Amino acid sequence: EDFFVFSATKDQQFEIRSVSRTLLRSPADIVINVFKVGGGHIAGNDDSNGPDSFLDFKVPEDGNYAIRVQDHLS
């Protein structure tokens, strides 16, 4: 798994997309989760965009956020 931390402001819109299977032909089954740093889980997705994950995420408040990308099958 990997984490990517970023700062965002309220109402910013992000599209988070994995391309492991469709573009890279990898066997990885990617799961995406977004967390508020110092807070809890905000949103997540596994395979809503065919074989790859996709998440349309709107920032609920100013702050730091982390995206966790992990292989569902470890």
C-alpha positions in Angstrom: 0.0 0.0 0.0 1.0 3.6 -0.5 -0.3 6.9 1.0 -0.3 10.3 -0.8 -0.9 13.3 1.4 -2.1 16.6 0.0 -3.7 19.9 1.2 -7.1 20.8 -0.1 -9.8 23.5 0.3 -13.5 23.0 0.9 -15.5 22.0 -2.3 -12.4 21.2 -4.4 -13.3 18.3 -6.7 -10.9 15.4 -7.4 -11.2 12.3 -9.7 -9.0 9.6 -8.4 -8.5 6.7 -10.8 -6.4 3.6 -10.9 -5.2 2.2 -14.2 -3.5 -1.0 -13.1 -5.6 -3.5 -15.0 -6.9 -1.7 -18.0 -3.8 0.4 -19.0 -0.9 -1.5 -17.4 -2.3 -5.0 -17.6 -1.2 -5.6 -14.0 -2.8 -8.3 -11.8 -3.1 -5.8 -9.0 -6.7 -5.2 -7.7 -6.5 -1.6 -6.5 -8.7 -0.2 -3.7 -8.7 3.6 -3.1 -9.6 5.2 0.2 -9.5 8.9 1.2 -8.9 9.9 4.8 -8.8 13.3 6.6 -5.4 13.5 8.3 -6.1 13.4 12.0 -9.7 12.3 11.3 -11.4 9.4 9.8 -12.3 7.7 6.6 -14.0 10.0 4.1 -14.6 7.9 0.9 -13.5 4.8 -0.8 -13.9 2.6 -3.9 -13.1 -0.8 -5.3 -13.8 -1.6 -9.0 -16.6 0.9 -9.8 -14.9 1.7 -13.1 -14.8 -1.8 -14.6 -11.7 -3.7 -13.4 -10.1 -0.5 -12.0 -11.2 1.7 -9.1 -12.5 5.2 -9.6 -13.5 7.8 -7.0 -15.1 11.2 -7.5 -14.3 13.1 -4.3 -15.4 16.5 -3.1 -13.5 17.9 -0.2 -15.8 18.5 2.8 -13.5 21.1 4.6 -10.1 22.8 4.4 -7.3 20.6 5.6 -4.9 17.8 4.8 -6.0 14.5 3.3 -4.4 11.2 2.5 -5.2 8.8 -0.3 -4.4 5.2 0.4 -3.9 3.0 -2.6 -3.6 -0.7 -1.9 -3.9 -4.1 -3.6 -7.1 -5.9 -2.4 -5.3 -9.2 -2.8 -2.2 -8.1 -0.9 
